[in-house]
């Protein structure tokens, strides 16, 4: 099912195809996913060539982060925190749970239809559409909170400073206050208030200081990655 969604996304969204940029985002993403996933999913990470700030995941380990978000990040740990959060949505099966709620018994039918392309009736297509919409729907605050929680743990286990998570939140919250409306895409799908930042910091504080010592905050490779991304032609206009 995830493969089917990923193929559709590749047709609908402008993805960055620079090999070096793709390599870096996959290396960084894999450093988190490999310690988070016990199912050995074939994780794939993509950069969407959009100035909008956004990130999302679809079932099966396909993670997408917009160029606009990466450009606002200042350190590697901030982008890693976003990736950890999206990995958390996959490992916690949030999209699948939404699909099950939306479809009930039709979720099995949708899987068969997507994987075999044999369903052509109006009823079957309706089931597929319900599933797709649920997979990309806004997550609940509980889902977001759970993804934040596991992102803290995932980044620490990957040797990355988890303070990048609340830092990235703060960067976006500050921009929303300074330039209302500029980050509507992000805030529509990612509820964010000061309380969420405080909750992330509280989770980090629960870990022993020794466990947080020496974790990677930034790297020369990340700054090279950011510079290469910035050197690309401007993103196409949002549709």
Buried (B, 14 or more C-beta within 10 A) or exposed (E): BBBBBBEEBEEEBBBBEBEEBBEBBBEBBBBBBBBBBEEEBEBBBBBBBBBBBBBBBBBBBBBBBBBBBBEBBBBBBBBBBBBBBBBBBBBBEBBBBBBBEBBEEBBEBBBBBBEEEEBEEEEBEEBBEBBBEBBBBEBEEEBBBBBBBBBBBBBBBBEBBBBBBBBBBBBBBEBBEEEEEBBEBBBEBBBBEEEBBEBBBEBBEEEEEEEBEEBBBBBEEBEEBBEEBEEEEEBEEEE
